[in-house]
Amino acid sequence: MYENAESAFPTVQSDCLRRVLVVDDSRAQRRILTLMLKRWGFEVAEAEDAVSALHLCAEFVPDLVISDWMMPGMTGVEFCRAFRDISRDSYGYFILLTSKTDKAAVASGLESGADDFLSKPVNADELRARINAGARLLAMQREVMNKNALIAETLAELQKVHASINKDLQQARILQQSLMPTRSAKFGKSRVSVLLHSCGQVGGDLAGMFGTESGDFGLFSLDVSGHGITSAMMTARVSGYLSSKHPDENLALCRDGSGYRFLPPKTVASRLNDRMVDQPGVTEYLTMAYMQVSASGQARFVQAGHPAPLLLRADGTASFVGDGGLPVGLIAGATYEEHDLKLNAGDRVLLYSDGFTEAILPDGSMLNEEGLMTLALSVADDATGPDFLDALYDALKTKTAFAGELEDDVSAAFLEYGGP
């Protein structure tokens, strides 16, 4: 039955294959095979039939099963199927002993879950070679399990870190929203409203407004290069330079007796540029549209690399004003051109970031200025103040077929001039 049973083999060294279950209805055949395996250093258990073997598997938990094919009651193939249904932490290698040689029988054994076959009579050299093959497979399977466990542990740690970062980002989003303390403010008969939607938790866009006791006021829309935390930190810093709550720190204002007066917009852009260029290690820059409006309706603005402001006249006409300029913080000593604009009662001005004009449409093209003008005119007659900006943002999402946040930060400052 077993050839070369006395062949000399070294003691097994595998940590993955130590326990072997031998299942055979012939006691003599089980004993010969068991003695051979024990000589090779394995821990061996025996069972005379498949039912007994299944009960033994729960206690012994074999790394390898060597089972005869033909047994009374449950066959080796049926036993293999039942063995595979047992829940266990590691894989169990299964070898069928058989005298069958036809392909249909072999296919049936493989489909039942068997890993290998040995023909009777069993050759000891061949048996050891098949066991070594099984040991290699189990070693690879254990290595994969260990790596998976390490990956799962690492993933769990990353999820904790991600949850902590996400919590911080949520708080950062709240803090960034607080940089715009109010969405709408009245300056005499005029009103300025702002909008900010970040494509992530935090973003690099900012919009705001501030005024003086004289009735003059300023509004701005700016976009820091890049996205994410670095850009958000820059917007937080820049917001302090254009603060409505701390006029002493506002680069657009200077003391004039007991009050404050506005500096020319080109001076404001130059001062902000000097501040950013002088910051060591900072490579970010920003684009900005900043407009200063007097109570009489005379407006002056700079367009520092930012999209051209959209002017909506009270008579229903619309146009873009401005002709570009250098971004802020890009070149030391940069100078900026100032533009004049006379506003009449009922005129409106929209300062906006390129999140509007560069929004991607379903056909792959960008919305561009013409598309923005069309959207603005479509909602201009039905909404005012913050409602106008919300309606414009909703129209943009509908136009781009985006259900959630857009792919870029979107911000705007909307002026409704009510007259002197």
Phi, psi and omega in degrees: 000317183237118182269146176057040183294341183264008181301144182276124177230144176291158178298140182296139181246359185288131175278347184265341182227096181237322185258128182236134176251123179255125182236117181199138181284350177265116181297318181297317181293324178295318183294318180298314181293322180295316179299318179298315182291320179294324178298331180273001174099010181273152169270122191239139171236152183239151173214139184272348177207170186292324181297314178298323181296320180297319177295322182290330182299327181293327182266318187275328181048073185288146172278332181222137174242128173245113188233139173291150180283306185268109177221151178293147182080244180278126180283170178298324179294316179295321177297320180298317178299316180294324179296321180291337180280349181286132177283126180212161184280335182228166182284143175249125181279140187230123178243129177262132173264128184204155172258001180285141181232347183288151187295325180298320180292317179298317179299320179298319179295318179295320180294334179284346179113006179292145179265331184203168180229149170229132180274143174276143355288147184283132175265129185299319179298317180293320179299314180296322178296319179292324177295319178298321177298317177296321179297320178296317179297316180294325178295318178295320180295320178293322178298318178297318179298317180296318179293321178297321178296320178294319178297317180297319179295316179296319178298320179297319178295318179296323179295324177295315179296317180297319179297320179293316179296319180297322177296317178296320181293323177297319177292322178296324178296319178297318180294321179294320177297329180289346175295338173252085188299336178218147181275342183207140180218145179263137174231095188065233178274356184263162179220141174238130178237153183229158180221140175213120174228116179270143179286341174240199178297318177228162183214185184252011179263155176203145175220150181191182180205159176200159182215176178235172181294339181290343184101349174289154179209163179231152175219152184210156171224129181222158184218111178281142180300144180083190180220172171086205192296315182300313179296322180295322178294324177294318179297324179297321180290315182295326180300329177291332179284343180234040187285138174273340183267338183233079184300333179296334182262356183280121183291345181271353186238153172217154182289138177224091185071240181267355182235201181233150174230160182276139170275156178301142180306324180294327177291320178299314180297320180293318180296318178293322178298316179298320179298315184287320180295327183281355181278113183293137176081357181267120180255353181287151173227177179216155169256151185206139165246120182232130183232134175247130186237130176273162181299334181281352179100003176279123183243143174231140182211158171241147180237082187276080179072004185266157176304148182295132177303147179259119180260121178249103182286157181295337181276004177098351178280159182217147177200160174262139183239153181100162181220039172090212184137168181285143172297162180270132177090009183264318184229130178295140177074015181297144176246159187228143179271141182251141181242144179255148181210128177261121181260141175248160180305131181095349176287150179227149179227133179245117169261132189212159177269168182288000172298336175282298189290335181261010176298137185271128178274165181304332180275003178094350179276170178262156181297317179064177185295318182298320179295321178294318179300318179298316179296315182297317179293331182289336181249354187296327184278346187250348186216151178226164175057218180300330179296324177297314181294320178295319179294323178295318179294318178296320178295323178295316179295321177296318181295322182269355180064032176263126179276327182255216178288152178285175185280352179224157176297145180231127178215160180197153170235129188240119180258131172242105183276124185261001181104165182288000000 
